[in-house]
């Protein structure tokens, strides 16, 4: 899995960070609690603008090991066409 990142997503992410209210982060006296509150806000914005995208590997371009025999490659062919 990888993250979807485009220039538009980055601009939306910056805008979302600008709009977030960080007042509750400043209310904490303990730095650890303040950091945890900040991370929750930041990760929420990050996950919403840069979601995970599952990618399906292209089997044609995956390098084969030298020990894989031709018979194994032929027998796996029907299973890869899902």
C-alpha positions in Angstrom: 0.0 0.0 0.0 1.1 3.5 -0.6 -0.2 7.0 0.0 -1.9 9.0 -2.7 -0.1 12.3 -2.9 -0.9 15.0 -5.4 -0.3 18.8 -5.4 -4.1 19.3 -4.9 -4.0 17.0 -1.8 -1.0 19.0 -0.4 -2.8 22.3 -0.9 -6.0 20.9 0.8 -3.8 19.5 3.6 -2.2 22.9 4.2 -5.7 24.6 4.1 -7.0 22.0 6.6 -4.1 22.6 8.9 -4.7 26.3 8.7 -8.4 25.8 9.6 -7.8 23.4 12.5 -8.3 24.7 16.0 -5.2 24.1 18.1 -6.5 25.8 21.3 -7.0 22.5 23.1 -3.4 21.7 22.5 -2.3 24.9 24.3 -4.5 24.1 27.3 -2.3 21.2 28.5 0.4 21.9 31.0 2.1 18.5 30.4 4.1 18.6 27.2 3.4 14.9 26.5 -0.3 15.4 26.7 -0.1 18.5 24.5 2.0 16.6 21.9 -0.5 13.7 21.9 -3.4 16.1 21.3 -1.4 17.7 18.5 -0.6 14.4 16.9 -4.2 13.3 17.0 -5.3 16.5 15.1 -2.4 16.3 12.7 -2.8 12.6 11.9 -6.5 13.1 11.3 -5.8 15.8 8.8 -3.0 13.8 7.2 -5.1 10.6 6.9 -8.0 12.4 5.3 -6.0 14.1 2.6 -3.4 11.4 1.9 -5.3 8.1 2.1 -3.8 4.7 1.6 -4.2 3.3 -1.9 -3.7 -0.4 -2.4 -1.8 -1.2 -5.5 -1.7 -4.4 -7.4 1.8 -5.4 -8.5 2.3 -5.9 -12.2 3.4 -9.5 -12.4 5.1 -9.0 -15.8 7.8 -6.8 -14.3 8.5 -8.6 -11.1 12.0 -10.0 -11.4 12.0 -13.8 -11.2 14.5 -15.7 -9.1 17.0 -18.0 -10.9 15.8 -21.1 -9.0 12.2 -20.8 -10.2 11.6 -23.4 -12.9 9.6 -22.8 -16.1 7.1 -25.4 -14.9 6.4 -23.4 -11.8 5.9 -20.2 -13.8 3.5 -21.9 -16.1 1.5 -23.4 -13.2 1.1 -20.1 -11.5 -0.2 -18.3 -14.6 -3.9 -19.2 -14.1 -3.7 -18.2 -10.4 -2.4 -14.7 -11.2 -5.3 -13.9 -13.5 -7.7 -13.0 -10.7 
